[in-house]
């Protein structure tokens, strides 16, 4: 039981680290936009980022801000 708890805590910590990165912040800020404009686009190879850039004028302010911050 203790081993399972340690694994769960480790996984949660890794997830928090992932979302704390600039890319993770962008993923969170752009989640609704990604679903709205790019739901059929497979992840990987920069395809999602390219899709979001194609829809730059239509993105939410939070997503635009996150994309600018990530580009720096």
Buried (B, 14 or more C-beta within 10 A) or exposed (E): EEEEEEEEEEEEEEEEEEEEEEEBBBBEBBEEBBEEBBEEBEEEEEEBBEBBEEBEEEBBEBBBBBBEEBEE
